[in-house]
């Protein structure tokens, strides 16, 4: 995928690289706390952050965010950093699928997991909880937030796989993508040598 200038799209580039490689290439920065885990196995997440700040247990702002967020973005929701408050469920997921939103990351809990998994919609959350929500506080969208001990600004790039999540600051995205591509090529070449029978210590140089 290329942008209007013909250069590779940085989100598409990072989407094809393991999160661990991206983290290393970013100077070992941007790893989201491992308490925020994928709800759906075997799906990757990639997109620019559309940030949301919600009161714990109140998801009124979520529906506004789904309407406002552009296709391909990731809703990144700070909802109190607790698995005792649910912020996301089946209706939110269906709304995102209809809008072609790329995924959801939250430091709160989610429910309707069977429906989320059936739709194969990428959701990363702090837990699963049967509790419902209230709808009274307007919340905030497109403001700086923190998720899993990592700051997130609107437009930062969010990449997720089965290892976890990494945040790439928008102002460093091109630099990190280039370094991650090079590191991935180096890693693959090294692994090919090991598969051909070279001693692992000789290949690694230790």
Secondary structure as a PSIPRED ss2 file (coil, helix, strand):
# PSIPRED VFORMAT (PSIPRED V4.0)

   1 X C   1.000  0.000  0.000
   2 X E   0.000  0.000  1.000
   3 X C   1.000  0.000  0.000
   4 X C   1.000  0.000  0.000
   5 X C   1.000  0.000  0.000
   6 X C   1.000  0.000  0.000
   7 X C   1.000  0.000  0.000
   8 X E   0.000  0.000  1.000
   9 X C   1.000  0.000  0.000
  10 X H   0.000  1.000  0.000
  11 X H   0.000  1.000  0.000
  12 X H   0.000  1.000  0.000
  13 X H   0.000  1.000  0.000
  14 X H   0.000  1.000  0.000
  15 X H   0.000  1.000  0.000
  16 X C   1.000  0.000  0.000
  17 X C   1.000  0.000  0.000
  18 X C   1.000  0.000  0.000
  19 X H   0.000  1.000  0.000
  20 X H   0.000  1.000  0.000
  21 X H   0.000  1.000  0.000
  22 X H   0.000  1.000  0.000
  23 X H   0.000  1.000  0.000
  24 X H   0.000  1.000  0.000
  25 X H   0.000  1.000  0.000
  26 X C   1.000  0.000  0.000
  27 X C   1.000  0.000  0.000
  28 X C   1.000  0.000  0.000
  29 X C   1.000  0.000  0.000
  30 X C   1.000  0.000  0.000
  31 X E   0.000  0.000  1.000
  32 X C   1.000  0.000  0.000
  33 X C   1.000  0.000  0.000
  34 X C   1.000  0.000  0.000
  35 X C   1.000  0.000  0.000
  36 X C   1.000  0.000  0.000
  37 X E   0.000  0.000  1.000
  38 X E   0.000  0.000  1.000
  39 X C   1.000  0.000  0.000
  40 X C   1.000  0.000  0.000
  41 X C   1.000  0.000  0.000
  42 X C   1.000  0.000  0.000
  43 X C   1.000  0.000  0.000
  44 X C   1.000  0.000  0.000
  45 X E   0.000  0.000  1.000
  46 X E   0.000  0.000  1.000
  47 X E   0.000  0.000  1.000
  48 X E   0.000  0.000  1.000
  49 X E   0.000  0.000  1.000
  50 X E   0.000  0.000  1.000
  51 X E   0.000  0.000  1.000
  52 X E   0.000  0.000  1.000
  53 X E   0.000  0.000  1.000
  54 X C   1.000  0.000  0.000
  55 X C   1.000  0.000  0.000
  56 X C   1.000  0.000  0.000
  57 X C   1.000  0.000  0.000
  58 X E   0.000  0.000  1.000
  59 X C   1.000  0.000  0.000
  60 X H   0.000  1.000  0.000
  61 X H   0.000  1.000  0.000
  62 X H   0.000  1.000  0.000
  63 X H   0.000  1.000  0.000
  64 X H   0.000  1.000  0.000
  65 X H   0.000  1.000  0.000
  66 X H   0.000  1.000  0.000
  67 X H   0.000  1.000  0.000
  68 X H   0.000  1.000  0.000
  69 X C   1.000  0.000  0.000
  70 X C   1.000  0.000  0.000
  71 X C   1.000  0.000  0.000
  72 X C   1.000  0.000  0.000
  73 X C   1.000  0.000  0.000
  74 X E   0.000  0.000  1.000
  75 X E   0.000  0.000  1.000
  76 X E   0.000  0.000  1.000
  77 X E   0.000  0.000  1.000
  78 X E   0.000  0.000  1.000
  79 X E   0.000  0.000  1.000
  80 X E   0.000  0.000  1.000
  81 X E   0.000  0.000  1.000
  82 X E   0.000  0.000  1.000
  83 X E   0.000  0.000  1.000
  84 X E   0.000  0.000  1.000
  85 X E   0.000  0.000  1.000
  86 X E   0.000  0.000  1.000
  87 X E   0.000  0.000  1.000
  88 X E   0.000  0.000  1.000
  89 X C   1.000  0.000  0.000
  90 X H   0.000  1.000  0.000
  91 X H   0.000  1.000  0.000
  92 X H   0.000  1.000  0.000
  93 X H   0.000  1.000  0.000
  94 X H   0.000  1.000  0.000
  95 X H   0.000  1.000  0.000
  96 X H   0.000  1.000  0.000
  97 X H   0.000  1.000  0.000
  98 X H   0.000  1.000  0.000
  99 X H   0.000  1.000  0.000
 100 X C   1.000  0.000  0.000
 101 X C   1.000  0.000  0.000
 102 X C   1.000  0.000  0.000
 103 X E   0.000  0.000  1.000
 104 X E   0.000  0.000  1.000
 105 X E   0.000  0.000  1.000
 106 X E   0.000  0.000  1.000
 107 X E   0.000  0.000  1.000
 108 X E   0.000  0.000  1.000
 109 X E   0.000  0.000  1.000
 110 X E   0.000  0.000  1.000
 111 X C   1.000  0.000  0.000
 112 X C   1.000  0.000  0.000
 113 X H   0.000  1.000  0.000
 114 X H   0.000  1.000  0.000
 115 X H   0.000  1.000  0.000
 116 X H   0.000  1.000  0.000
 117 X H   0.000  1.000  0.000
 118 X H   0.000  1.000  0.000
 119 X H   0.000  1.000  0.000
 120 X C   1.000  0.000  0.000
 121 X C   1.000  0.000  0.000
 122 X C   1.000  0.000  0.000
 123 X E   0.000  0.000  1.000
 124 X E   0.000  0.000  1.000
 125 X E   0.000  0.000  1.000
 126 X C   1.000  0.000  0.000
 127 X E   0.000  0.000  1.000
 128 X E   0.000  0.000  1.000
 129 X C   1.000  0.000  0.000
 130 X C   1.000  0.000  0.000
 131 X C   1.000  0.000  0.000
 132 X C   1.000  0.000  0.000
 133 X C   1.000  0.000  0.000
 134 X E   0.000  0.000  1.000
 135 X C   1.000  0.000  0.000
 136 X C   1.000  0.000  0.000
 137 X C   1.000  0.000  0.000
 138 X C   1.000  0.000  0.000
 139 X C   1.000  0.000  0.000
 140 X E   0.000  0.000  1.000
 141 X E   0.000  0.000  1.000
 142 X C   1.000  0.000  0.000
 143 X C   1.000  0.000  0.000
 144 X C   1.000  0.000  0.000
 145 X E   0.000  0.000  1.000
 146 X E   0.000  0.000  1.000
 147 X E   0.000  0.000  1.000
 148 X C   1.000  0.000  0.000
 149 X C   1.000  0.000  0.000
 150 X E   0.000  0.000  1.000
 151 X E   0.000  0.000  1.000
 152 X E   0.000  0.000  1.000
 153 X C   1.000  0.000  0.000
 154 X C   1.000  0.000  0.000
 155 X C   1.000  0.000  0.000
 156 X C   1.000  0.000  0.000
 157 X E   0.000  0.000  1.000
 158 X E   0.000  0.000  1.000
 159 X E   0.000  0.000  1.000
 160 X E   0.000  0.000  1.000
 161 X E   0.000  0.000  1.000
 162 X C   1.000  0.000  0.000
 163 X C   1.000  0.000  0.000
 164 X E   0.000  0.000  1.000
 165 X E   0.000  0.000  1.000
 166 X E   0.000  0.000  1.000
 167 X E   0.000  0.000  1.000
 168 X E   0.000  0.000  1.000
 169 X C   1.000  0.000  0.000
 170 X H   0.000  1.000  0.000
 171 X H   0.000  1.000  0.000
 172 X H   0.000  1.000  0.000
 173 X H   0.000  1.000  0.000
 174 X H   0.000  1.000  0.000
 175 X H   0.000  1.000  0.000
 176 X H   0.000  1.000  0.000
 177 X H   0.000  1.000  0.000
 178 X H   0.000  1.000  0.000
 179 X H   0.000  1.000  0.000
 180 X H   0.000  1.000  0.000
 181 X H   0.000  1.000  0.000
 182 X H   0.000  1.000  0.000
 183 X H   0.000  1.000  0.000
 184 X H   0.000  1.000  0.000
 185 X H   0.000  1.000  0.000
 186 X H   0.000  1.000  0.000
 187 X H   0.000  1.000  0.000
 188 X H   0.000  1.000  0.000
 189 X H   0.000  1.000  0.000
 190 X H   0.000  1.000  0.000
 191 X H   0.000  1.000  0.000
 192 X H   0.000  1.000  0.000
 193 X H   0.000  1.000  0.000
 194 X H   0.000  1.000  0.000
 195 X H   0.000  1.000  0.000
 196 X C   1.000  0.000  0.000
 197 X C   1.000  0.000  0.000
 198 X C   1.000  0.000  0.000
 199 X C   1.000  0.000  0.000
 200 X H   0.000  1.000  0.000
 201 X H   0.000  1.000  0.000
 202 X H   0.000  1.000  0.000
 203 X H   0.000  1.000  0.000
 204 X H   0.000  1.000  0.000
 205 X C   1.000  0.000  0.000
 206 X C   1.000  0.000  0.000
